[in-house]
């Protein structure tokens, strides 16, 4: 495997410079359920994952836990 692409804890990590030249391949992997972390200078800057992995917060999740001031 190339040094600018690695797998850590079952998550594909790749350098930002690699993304444009292989975008279709990486998007296919995401469609198949994989998560990809984009790195810049070795630091994570973004994560690409299938939309089904996003969970919407239910309405009223924090009801009663705080009060909005009247002058808000």
PyMOL Python script that loads the backbone (N, CA, C, O; Angstrom):
from pymol import cmd

cmd.read_pdbstr("""\
ATOM      1  N   UNK A   1       0.842  -1.179   0.000  1.00  0.00           N
ATOM      2  CA  UNK A   1       0.000   0.000   0.000  1.00  0.00           C
ATOM      3  C   UNK A   1       0.893   1.250   0.000  1.00  0.00           C
ATOM      4  O   UNK A   1       1.984   1.252   0.569  1.00  0.00           O
ATOM      5  N   UNK A   2       0.410   2.285  -0.638  1.00  0.00           N
ATOM      6  CA  UNK A   2       1.178   3.533  -0.727  1.00  0.00           C
ATOM      7  C   UNK A   2       1.297   4.189   0.644  1.00  0.00           C
ATOM      8  O   UNK A   2       0.414   4.026   1.486  1.00  0.00           O
ATOM      9  N   UNK A   3       2.392   4.936   0.879  1.00  0.00           N
ATOM     10  CA  UNK A   3       2.561   5.582   2.188  1.00  0.00           C
ATOM     11  C   UNK A   3       1.532   6.683   2.456  1.00  0.00           C
ATOM     12  O   UNK A   3       1.306   7.045   3.611  1.00  0.00           O
ATOM     13  N   UNK A   4       0.905   7.220   1.398  1.00  0.00           N
ATOM     14  CA  UNK A   4      -0.084   8.269   1.596  1.00  0.00           C
ATOM     15  C   UNK A   4      -1.504   7.713   1.752  1.00  0.00           C
ATOM     16  O   UNK A   4      -2.470   8.471   1.836  1.00  0.00           O
ATOM     17  N   UNK A   5      -1.619   6.375   1.789  1.00  0.00           N
ATOM     18  CA  UNK A   5      -2.889   5.699   2.042  1.00  0.00           C
ATOM     19  C   UNK A   5      -2.640   4.623   3.088  1.00  0.00           C
ATOM     20  O   UNK A   5      -1.728   3.810   2.935  1.00  0.00           O
ATOM     21  N   UNK A   6      -3.444   4.609   4.154  1.00  0.00           N
ATOM     22  CA  UNK A   6      -3.268   3.580   5.180  1.00  0.00           C
ATOM     23  C   UNK A   6      -4.614   3.244   5.807  1.00  0.00           C
ATOM     24  O   UNK A   6      -5.584   3.991   5.680  1.00  0.00           O
ATOM     25  N   UNK A   7      -4.647   2.112   6.480  1.00  0.00           N
ATOM     26  CA  UNK A   7      -5.844   1.685   7.188  1.00  0.00           C
ATOM     27  C   UNK A   7      -5.524   1.665   8.677  1.00  0.00           C
ATOM     28  O   UNK A   7      -4.563   1.029   9.109  1.00  0.00           O
ATOM     29  N   UNK A   8      -6.346   2.373   9.459  1.00  0.00           N
ATOM     30  CA  UNK A   8      -6.162   2.445  10.901  1.00  0.00           C
ATOM     31  C   UNK A   8      -7.515   2.164  11.545  1.00  0.00           C
ATOM     32  O   UNK A   8      -8.475   2.897  11.308  1.00  0.00           O
ATOM     33  N   UNK A   9      -7.600   1.116  12.352  1.00  0.00           N
ATOM     34  CA  UNK A   9      -8.850   0.725  13.018  1.00  0.00           C
ATOM     35  C   UNK A   9      -9.973   0.536  11.997  1.00  0.00           C
ATOM     36  O   UNK A   9     -11.086   1.023  12.196  1.00  0.00           O
ATOM     37  N   UNK A  10      -9.684  -0.154  10.933  1.00  0.00           N
ATOM     38  CA  UNK A  10     -10.656  -0.460   9.876  1.00  0.00           C
ATOM     39  C   UNK A  10     -11.188   0.773   9.148  1.00  0.00           C
ATOM     40  O   UNK A  10     -12.212   0.687   8.470  1.00  0.00           O
ATOM     41  N   UNK A  11     -10.517   1.915   9.273  1.00  0.00           N
ATOM     42  CA  UNK A  11     -10.911   3.132   8.569  1.00  0.00           C
ATOM     43  C   UNK A  11      -9.786   3.490   7.602  1.00  0.00           C
ATOM     44  O   UNK A  11      -8.620   3.575   7.989  1.00  0.00           O
ATOM     45  N   UNK A  12     -10.154   3.697   6.346  1.00  0.00           N
ATOM     46  CA  UNK A  12      -9.181   4.097   5.333  1.00  0.00           C
ATOM     47  C   UNK A  12      -8.797   5.546   5.569  1.00  0.00           C
ATOM     48  O   UNK A  12      -9.667   6.411   5.673  1.00  0.00           O
ATOM     49  N   UNK A  13      -7.502   5.816   5.655  1.00  0.00           N
ATOM     50  CA  UNK A  13      -7.008   7.176   5.815  1.00  0.00           C
ATOM     51  C   UNK A  13      -6.133   7.507   4.620  1.00  0.00           C
ATOM     52  O   UNK A  13      -5.290   6.706   4.215  1.00  0.00           O
ATOM     53  N   UNK A  14      -6.337   8.695   4.055  1.00  0.00           N
ATOM     54  CA  UNK A  14      -5.531   9.055   2.898  1.00  0.00           C
ATOM     55  C   UNK A  14      -5.206  10.533   2.909  1.00  0.00           C
ATOM     56  O   UNK A  14      -5.944  11.355   3.452  1.00  0.00           O
ATOM     57  N   UNK A  15      -4.082  10.844   2.294  1.00  0.00           N
ATOM     58  CA  UNK A  15      -3.652  12.221   2.197  1.00  0.00           C
ATOM     59  C   UNK A  15      -4.527  12.958   1.190  1.00  0.00           C
ATOM     60  O   UNK A  15      -4.948  12.387   0.184  1.00  0.00           O
ATOM     61  N   UNK A  16      -4.792  14.213   1.466  1.00  0.00           N
ATOM     62  CA  UNK A  16      -5.631  15.039   0.610  1.00  0.00           C
ATOM     63  C   UNK A  16      -5.164  15.031  -0.845  1.00  0.00           C
ATOM     64  O   UNK A  16      -5.985  15.097  -1.759  1.00  0.00           O
ATOM     65  N   UNK A  17      -3.864  14.951  -1.060  1.00  0.00           N
ATOM     66  CA  UNK A  17      -3.319  14.977  -2.427  1.00  0.00           C
ATOM     67  C   UNK A  17      -3.744  13.767  -3.256  1.00  0.00           C
ATOM     68  O   UNK A  17      -3.736  13.835  -4.485  1.00  0.00           O
ATOM     69  N   UNK A  18      -4.109  12.676  -2.616  1.00  0.00           N
ATOM     70  CA  UNK A  18      -4.492  11.445  -3.302  1.00  0.00           C
ATOM     71  C   UNK A  18      -5.954  11.485  -3.761  1.00  0.00           C
ATOM     72  O   UNK A  18      -6.323  10.808  -4.720  1.00  0.00           O
ATOM     73  N   UNK A  19      -6.775  12.270  -3.082  1.00  0.00           N
ATOM     74  CA  UNK A  19      -8.212  12.268  -3.335  1.00  0.00           C
ATOM     75  C   UNK A  19      -8.605  12.587  -4.783  1.00  0.00           C
ATOM     76  O   UNK A  19      -9.370  11.819  -5.365  1.00  0.00           O
ATOM     77  N   UNK A  20      -8.127  13.666  -5.390  1.00  0.00           N
ATOM     78  CA  UNK A  20      -8.598  14.000  -6.745  1.00  0.00           C
ATOM     79  C   UNK A  20      -8.302  12.926  -7.792  1.00  0.00           C
ATOM     80  O   UNK A  20      -9.136  12.668  -8.660  1.00  0.00           O
ATOM     81  N   UNK A  21      -7.150  12.310  -7.723  1.00  0.00           N
ATOM     82  CA  UNK A  21      -6.776  11.342  -8.763  1.00  0.00           C
ATOM     83  C   UNK A  21      -7.533  10.020  -8.655  1.00  0.00           C
ATOM     84  O   UNK A  21      -7.560   9.246  -9.612  1.00  0.00           O
ATOM     85  N   UNK A  22      -8.150   9.751  -7.497  1.00  0.00           N
ATOM     86  CA  UNK A  22      -8.859   8.488  -7.287  1.00  0.00           C
ATOM     87  C   UNK A  22     -10.259   8.693  -6.714  1.00  0.00           C
ATOM     88  O   UNK A  22     -10.794   7.801  -6.055  1.00  0.00           O
ATOM     89  N   UNK A  23     -10.850   9.848  -6.956  1.00  0.00           N
ATOM     90  CA  UNK A  23     -12.117  10.199  -6.321  1.00  0.00           C
ATOM     91  C   UNK A  23     -13.211   9.163  -6.569  1.00  0.00           C
ATOM     92  O   UNK A  23     -13.902   8.774  -5.628  1.00  0.00           O
ATOM     93  N   UNK A  24     -13.383   8.713  -7.797  1.00  0.00           N
ATOM     94  CA  UNK A  24     -14.435   7.747  -8.102  1.00  0.00           C
ATOM     95  C   UNK A  24     -14.251   6.443  -7.327  1.00  0.00           C
ATOM     96  O   UNK A  24     -15.223   5.865  -6.841  1.00  0.00           O
ATOM     97  N   UNK A  25     -13.010   5.983  -7.213  1.00  0.00           N
ATOM     98  CA  UNK A  25     -12.737   4.755  -6.455  1.00  0.00           C
ATOM     99  C   UNK A  25     -13.090   4.925  -4.977  1.00  0.00           C
ATOM    100  O   UNK A  25     -13.686   4.037  -4.367  1.00  0.00           O
ATOM    101  N   UNK A  26     -12.720   6.066  -4.412  1.00  0.00           N
ATOM    102  CA  UNK A  26     -13.000   6.299  -2.996  1.00  0.00           C
ATOM    103  C   UNK A  26     -14.498   6.452  -2.750  1.00  0.00           C
ATOM    104  O   UNK A  26     -15.012   5.957  -1.746  1.00  0.00           O
ATOM    105  N   UNK A  27     -15.202   7.129  -3.650  1.00  0.00           N
ATOM    106  CA  UNK A  27     -16.651   7.270  -3.488  1.00  0.00           C
ATOM    107  C   UNK A  27     -17.353   5.921  -3.610  1.00  0.00           C
ATOM    108  O   UNK A  27     -18.351   5.681  -2.931  1.00  0.00           O
ATOM    109  N   UNK A  28     -16.849   5.047  -4.460  1.00  0.00           N
ATOM    110  CA  UNK A  28     -17.416   3.700  -4.559  1.00  0.00           C
ATOM    111  C   UNK A  28     -17.258   2.970  -3.223  1.00  0.00           C
ATOM    112  O   UNK A  28     -18.171   2.275  -2.779  1.00  0.00           O
ATOM    113  N   UNK A  29     -16.105   3.132  -2.592  1.00  0.00           N
ATOM    114  CA  UNK A  29     -15.874   2.479  -1.294  1.00  0.00           C
ATOM    115  C   UNK A  29     -16.832   3.025  -0.239  1.00  0.00           C
ATOM    116  O   UNK A  29     -17.342   2.275   0.593  1.00  0.00           O
ATOM    117  N   UNK A  30     -17.074   4.344  -0.280  1.00  0.00           N
ATOM    118  CA  UNK A  30     -18.014   4.948   0.677  1.00  0.00           C
ATOM    119  C   UNK A  30     -19.415   4.419   0.421  1.00  0.00           C
ATOM    120  O   UNK A  30     -20.135   4.101   1.368  1.00  0.00           O
ATOM    121  N   UNK A  31     -19.818   4.318  -0.847  1.00  0.00           N
ATOM    122  CA  UNK A  31     -21.140   3.756  -1.174  1.00  0.00           C
ATOM    123  C   UNK A  31     -21.291   2.334  -0.643  1.00  0.00           C
ATOM    124  O   UNK A  31     -22.396   1.899  -0.318  1.00  0.00           O
ATOM    125  N   UNK A  32     -20.182   1.621  -0.559  1.00  0.00           N
ATOM    126  CA  UNK A  32     -20.200   0.248  -0.057  1.00  0.00           C
ATOM    127  C   UNK A  32     -20.100   0.180   1.464  1.00  0.00           C
ATOM    128  O   UNK A  32     -19.958  -0.904   2.029  1.00  0.00           O
ATOM    129  N   UNK A  33     -20.175   1.335   2.132  1.00  0.00           N
ATOM    130  CA  UNK A  33     -20.232   1.343   3.590  1.00  0.00           C
ATOM    131  C   UNK A  33     -18.957   1.727   4.312  1.00  0.00           C
ATOM    132  O   UNK A  33     -18.947   1.781   5.542  1.00  0.00           O
ATOM    133  N   UNK A  34     -17.881   1.995   3.587  1.00  0.00           N
ATOM    134  CA  UNK A  34     -16.622   2.351   4.246  1.00  0.00           C
ATOM    135  C   UNK A  34     -16.610   3.817   4.665  1.00  0.00           C
ATOM    136  O   UNK A  34     -17.318   4.648   4.095  1.00  0.00           O
ATOM    137  N   UNK A  35     -15.801   4.112   5.661  1.00  0.00           N
ATOM    138  CA  UNK A  35     -15.539   5.481   6.086  1.00  0.00           C
ATOM    139  C   UNK A  35     -14.115   5.825   5.673  1.00  0.00           C
ATOM    140  O   UNK A  35     -13.200   5.017   5.831  1.00  0.00           O
ATOM    141  N   UNK A  36     -13.938   7.028   5.145  1.00  0.00           N
ATOM    142  CA  UNK A  36     -12.618   7.480   4.724  1.00  0.00           C
ATOM    143  C   UNK A  36     -12.287   8.763   5.477  1.00  0.00           C
ATOM    144  O   UNK A  36     -13.101   9.685   5.533  1.00  0.00           O
ATOM    145  N   UNK A  37     -11.087   8.818   6.056  1.00  0.00           N
ATOM    146  CA  UNK A  37     -10.605  10.005   6.742  1.00  0.00           C
ATOM    147  C   UNK A  37      -9.564  10.669   5.840  1.00  0.00           C
ATOM    148  O   UNK A  37      -8.616  10.023   5.391  1.00  0.00           O
ATOM    149  N   UNK A  38      -9.750  11.961   5.582  1.00  0.00           N
ATOM    150  CA  UNK A  38      -8.826  12.729   4.753  1.00  0.00           C
ATOM    151  C   UNK A  38      -7.826  13.417   5.676  1.00  0.00           C
ATOM    152  O   UNK A  38      -8.205  14.064   6.652  1.00  0.00           O
ATOM    153  N   UNK A  39      -6.544  13.265   5.352  1.00  0.00           N
ATOM    154  CA  UNK A  39      -5.468  13.850   6.153  1.00  0.00           C
ATOM    155  C   UNK A  39      -4.766  14.954   5.388  1.00  0.00           C
ATOM    156  O   UNK A  39      -4.649  14.901   4.164  1.00  0.00           O
ATOM    157  N   UNK A  40      -4.300  15.955   6.120  1.00  0.00           N
ATOM    158  CA  UNK A  40      -3.440  16.992   5.554  1.00  0.00           C
ATOM    159  C   UNK A  40      -2.251  17.124   6.496  1.00  0.00           C
ATOM    160  O   UNK A  40      -2.412  17.440   7.674  1.00  0.00           O
ATOM    161  N   UNK A  41      -1.078  16.884   5.975  1.00  0.00           N
ATOM    162  CA  UNK A  41       0.140  16.865   6.789  1.00  0.00           C
ATOM    163  C   UNK A  41       0.007  15.883   7.949  1.00  0.00           C
ATOM    164  O   UNK A  41       0.501  16.139   9.047  1.00  0.00           O
ATOM    165  N   UNK A  42      -0.660  14.761   7.702  1.00  0.00           N
ATOM    166  CA  UNK A  42      -0.799  13.713   8.705  1.00  0.00           C
ATOM    167  C   UNK A  42      -1.900  13.937   9.723  1.00  0.00           C
ATOM    168  O   UNK A  42      -2.117  13.088  10.587  1.00  0.00           O
ATOM    169  N   UNK A  43      -2.609  15.075   9.640  1.00  0.00           N
ATOM    170  CA  UNK A  43      -3.673  15.389  10.594  1.00  0.00           C
ATOM    171  C   UNK A  43      -5.038  15.245   9.915  1.00  0.00           C
ATOM    172  O   UNK A  43      -5.204  15.689   8.779  1.00  0.00           O
ATOM    173  N   UNK A  44      -6.014  14.636  10.588  1.00  0.00           N
ATOM    174  CA  UNK A  44      -7.349  14.500  10.005  1.00  0.00           C
ATOM    175  C   UNK A  44      -8.012  15.861   9.815  1.00  0.00           C
ATOM    176  O   UNK A  44      -8.006  16.696  10.719  1.00  0.00           O
ATOM    177  N   UNK A  45      -8.586  16.077   8.622  1.00  0.00           N
ATOM    178  CA  UNK A  45      -9.298  17.328   8.357  1.00  0.00           C
ATOM    179  C   UNK A  45     -10.740  17.085   7.931  1.00  0.00           C
ATOM    180  O   UNK A  45     -11.560  18.001   7.984  1.00  0.00           O
ATOM    181  N   UNK A  46     -11.062  15.859   7.509  1.00  0.00           N
ATOM    182  CA  UNK A  46     -12.420  15.566   7.063  1.00  0.00           C
ATOM    183  C   UNK A  46     -12.666  14.071   7.120  1.00  0.00           C
ATOM    184  O   UNK A  46     -11.741  13.259   7.148  1.00  0.00           O
ATOM    185  N   UNK A  47     -13.950  13.738   7.137  1.00  0.00           N
ATOM    186  CA  UNK A  47     -14.354  12.338   7.132  1.00  0.00           C
ATOM    187  C   UNK A  47     -15.484  12.191   6.117  1.00  0.00           C
ATOM    188  O   UNK A  47     -16.433  12.976   6.108  1.00  0.00           O
ATOM    189  N   UNK A  48     -15.371  11.188   5.275  1.00  0.00           N
ATOM    190  CA  UNK A  48     -16.417  10.899   4.296  1.00  0.00           C
ATOM    191  C   UNK A  48     -17.006   9.550   4.674  1.00  0.00           C
ATOM    192  O   UNK A  48     -16.284   8.566   4.832  1.00  0.00           O
ATOM    193  N   UNK A  49     -18.335   9.514   4.819  1.00  0.00           N
ATOM    194  CA  UNK A  49     -19.002   8.262   5.169  1.00  0.00           C
ATOM    195  C   UNK A  49     -20.385   8.248   4.525  1.00  0.00           C
ATOM    196  O   UNK A  49     -20.899   9.292   4.122  1.00  0.00           O
ATOM    197  N   UNK A  50     -20.978   7.075   4.430  1.00  0.00           N
ATOM    198  CA  UNK A  50     -22.303   6.992   3.827  1.00  0.00           C
ATOM    199  C   UNK A  50     -23.323   7.788   4.630  1.00  0.00           C
ATOM    200  O   UNK A  50     -23.234   7.839   5.857  1.00  0.00           O
ATOM    201  N   UNK A  51     -24.293   8.413   3.959  1.00  0.00           N
ATOM    202  CA  UNK A  51     -25.272   9.235   4.675  1.00  0.00           C
ATOM    203  C   UNK A  51     -26.106   8.458   5.681  1.00  0.00           C
ATOM    204  O   UNK A  51     -26.589   9.052   6.644  1.00  0.00           O
ATOM    205  N   UNK A  52     -26.295   7.155   5.498  1.00  0.00           N
ATOM    206  CA  UNK A  52     -27.071   6.370   6.449  1.00  0.00           C
ATOM    207  C   UNK A  52     -26.425   6.315   7.823  1.00  0.00           C
ATOM    208  O   UNK A  52     -27.095   6.017   8.812  1.00  0.00           O
ATOM    209  N   UNK A  53     -25.119   6.604   7.895  1.00  0.00           N
ATOM    210  CA  UNK A  53     -24.438   6.533   9.183  1.00  0.00           C
ATOM    211  C   UNK A  53     -24.688   7.782  10.028  1.00  0.00           C
ATOM    212  O   UNK A  53     -24.335   7.813  11.207  1.00  0.00           O
ATOM    213  N   UNK A  54     -25.299   8.815   9.428  1.00  0.00           N
ATOM    214  CA  UNK A  54     -25.636  10.009  10.196  1.00  0.00           C
ATOM    215  C   UNK A  54     -26.965   9.777  10.895  1.00  0.00           C
ATOM    216  O   UNK A  54     -27.938   9.342  10.280  1.00  0.00           O
ATOM    217  N   UNK A  55     -26.991  10.063  12.147  1.00  0.00           N
ATOM    218  CA  UNK A  55     -28.226   9.892  12.900  1.00  0.00           C
ATOM    219  C   UNK A  55     -28.778  11.274  13.234  1.00  0.00           C
ATOM    220  O   UNK A  55     -28.072  12.128  13.769  1.00  0.00           O
ATOM    221  N   UNK A  56     -30.023  11.473  12.915  1.00  0.00           N
ATOM    222  CA  UNK A  56     -30.673  12.744  13.244  1.00  0.00           C
ATOM    223  C   UNK A  56     -31.036  12.745  14.722  1.00  0.00           C
ATOM    224  O   UNK A  56     -31.471  11.738  15.280  1.00  0.00           O
ATOM    225  N   UNK A  57     -30.846  13.891  15.327  1.00  0.00           N
ATOM    226  CA  UNK A  57     -31.221  14.028  16.733  1.00  0.00           C
ATOM    227  C   UNK A  57     -32.722  14.189  16.829  1.00  0.00           C
ATOM    228  O   UNK A  57     -33.311  14.964  16.074  1.00  0.00           O
ATOM    229  N   UNK A  58     -33.346  13.477  17.736  1.00  0.00           N
ATOM    230  CA  UNK A  58     -34.800  13.608  17.869  1.00  0.00           C
ATOM    231  C   UNK A  58     -35.185  14.986  18.403  1.00  0.00           C
ATOM    232  O   UNK A  58     -34.464  15.571  19.211  1.00  0.00           O
ATOM    233  N   UNK A  59     -36.321  15.493  17.947  1.00  0.00           N
ATOM    234  CA  UNK A  59     -36.827  16.778  18.411  1.00  0.00           C
ATOM    235  C   UNK A  59     -37.098  16.700  19.907  1.00  0.00           C
ATOM    236  O   UNK A  59     -37.681  15.731  20.392  1.00  0.00           O
ATOM    237  N   UNK A  60     -36.672  17.719  20.626  1.00  0.00           N
ATOM    238  CA  UNK A  60     -36.922  17.765  22.068  1.00  0.00           C
ATOM    239  C   UNK A  60     -35.932  16.964  22.889  1.00  0.00           C
ATOM    240  O   UNK A  60     -36.197  16.669  24.055  1.00  0.00           O
ATOM    241  N   UNK A  61     -34.805  16.607  22.313  1.00  0.00           N
ATOM    242  CA  UNK A  61     -33.825  15.775  23.006  1.00  0.00           C
ATOM    243  C   UNK A  61     -33.380  16.380  24.336  1.00  0.00           C
ATOM    244  O   UNK A  61     -33.189  15.654  25.312  1.00  0.00           O
ATOM    245  N   UNK A  62     -33.215  17.692  24.384  1.00  0.00           N
ATOM    246  CA  UNK A  62     -32.731  18.352  25.601  1.00  0.00           C
ATOM    247  C   UNK A  62     -33.838  19.128  26.319  1.00  0.00           C
ATOM    248  O   UNK A  62     -33.550  20.023  27.114  1.00  0.00           O
ATOM    249  N   UNK A  63     -35.071  18.799  26.051  1.00  0.00           N
ATOM    250  CA  UNK A  63     -36.189  19.517  26.667  1.00  0.00           C
ATOM    251  C   UNK A  63     -36.073  19.509  28.187  1.00  0.00           C
ATOM    252  O   UNK A  63     -35.881  18.466  28.812  1.00  0.00           O
ATOM    253  N   UNK A  64     -36.195  20.706  28.762  1.00  0.00           N
ATOM    254  CA  UNK A  64     -36.156  20.837  30.215  1.00  0.00           C
ATOM    255  C   UNK A  64     -34.761  20.923  30.800  1.00  0.00           C
ATOM    256  O   UNK A  64     -34.622  21.131  32.006  1.00  0.00           O
ATOM    257  N   UNK A  65     -33.717  20.769  29.987  1.00  0.00           N
ATOM    258  CA  UNK A  65     -32.353  20.811  30.524  1.00  0.00           C
ATOM    259  C   UNK A  65     -31.780  22.208  30.616  1.00  0.00           C
ATOM    260  O   UNK A  65     -30.814  22.430  31.346  1.00  0.00           O
ATOM    261  N   UNK A  66     -32.352  23.154  29.892  1.00  0.00           N
ATOM    262  CA  UNK A  66     -31.894  24.537  29.973  1.00  0.00           C
ATOM    263  C   UNK A  66     -33.050  25.453  29.621  1.00  0.00           C
ATOM    264  O   UNK A  66     -34.067  25.019  29.080  1.00  0.00           O
ATOM    265  N   UNK A  67     -32.877  26.719  29.935  1.00  0.00           N
ATOM    266  CA  UNK A  67     -33.930  27.709  29.676  1.00  0.00           C
ATOM    267  C   UNK A  67     -33.365  28.778  28.770  1.00  0.00           C
ATOM    268  O   UNK A  67     -32.265  29.282  28.996  1.00  0.00           O
ATOM    269  N   UNK A  68     -34.125  29.123  27.737  1.00  0.00           N
ATOM    270  CA  UNK A  68     -33.712  30.189  26.827  1.00  0.00           C
ATOM    271  C   UNK A  68     -34.133  31.511  27.458  1.00  0.00           C
ATOM    272  O   UNK A  68     -35.304  31.678  27.798  1.00  0.00           O
ATOM    273  N   UNK A  69     -33.209  32.451  27.622  1.00  0.00           N
ATOM    274  CA  UNK A  69     -33.550  33.745  28.241  1.00  0.00           C
ATOM    275  C   UNK A  69     -34.629  34.463  27.423  1.00  0.00           C
ATOM    276  O   UNK A  69     -34.704  34.306  26.204  1.00  0.00           O
ATOM    277  N   UNK A  70     -35.453  35.243  28.105  1.00  0.00           N
ATOM    278  CA  UNK A  70     -36.537  35.975  27.453  1.00  0.00           C
ATOM    279  C   UNK A  70     -36.019  36.976  26.421  1.00  0.00           C
ATOM    280  O   UNK A  70     -36.707  37.264  25.442  1.00  0.00           O
ATOM    281  N   UNK A  71     -34.812  37.509  26.631  1.00  0.00           N
ATOM    282  CA  UNK A  71     -34.278  38.510  25.691  1.00  0.00           C
ATOM    283  C   UNK A  71     -33.486  37.891  24.545  1.00  0.00           C
ATOM    284  O   UNK A  71     -32.784  38.597  23.822  1.00  0.00           O
ATOM    285  N   UNK A  72     -33.595  36.592  24.380  1.00  0.00           N
ATOM    286  CA  UNK A  72     -32.867  35.906  23.291  1.00  0.00           C
ATOM    287  C   UNK A  72     -33.533  36.185  21.967  1.00  0.00           C
ATOM    288  O   UNK A  72     -33.076  35.700  20.932  1.00  0.00           O
TER     289      UNK A  72
END
""", "prot")
cmd.dss("prot")
cmd.show_as("cartoon", "prot")
cmd.util.cbc("prot")
cmd.orient("prot")
